[in-house]
Amino acid sequence: MTDRLIRTLTSCFAELLFQIEKADEEMINSDFSVKLMEFVGAELQDLDKKSASDLLAIVKQIADAEKNKEKKEFLEIFSENFGLVV
């Protein structure tokens, strides 16, 4: 995969997670959103150290460029939210 493709997919992935996180119950069922977030967290925690580090580096780049304060804050604590400590 190319770096551009990986960055684009990571950006899309982060946006989906952000939208799920900030959605209220009228937008998305809370049980469903919790299951999704737990699944994502479990999958991300299974990444090897290098892959997790690479993902977090891209998320940091996206956060650094983000203008929306709420989304920027979400991205800045992405590693803690999903149990990725590298």
C-alpha positions, -999 to +999 in steps of 0.1 A: +000+000+000+011+035-006+017+061+021-011+082+006-036+054+007-027+045+043-030+081+054-064+085+036-078+053+051-066+063+085-082+097+081-115+081+071-112+056+100-106+084+125-135+104+112-159+075+115-147+069+151-151+106+159-186+107+145-196+076+164-181+090+196-199+123+194-233+110+181-262+111+205-289+084+209-311+099+182-283+095+157-270+060+167-280+034+192-256+037+222-253-001+226-243-004+190-217+024+193-202+009+224-199-025+207-182-008+177-157+011+198-149-019+220-143-040+188-121-013+173-101-010+206-096-048+208-084-050+172-061-020+176-046-035+208-037-066+188-014-046+165+023-052+168+043-023+184+056-010+150+021-010+134+006+007+164+034+033+164+029+039+126-009+043+131-004+068+160+021+088+140-005+092+112-032+101+137-009+127+152-003+142+118-040+144+112-046+159+147-019+185+141-036+197+109-072+195+123-090+229+127-121+215+145-112+218+183-135+189+194-121+165+167-085+177+174-090+168+211-104+134+202-074+127+179-049+139+205-062+113+230-068+086+204-040+063+219-055+065+254-091+060+242-081+028+224-055+014+247-025+020+224+005+028+245+037+025+225 
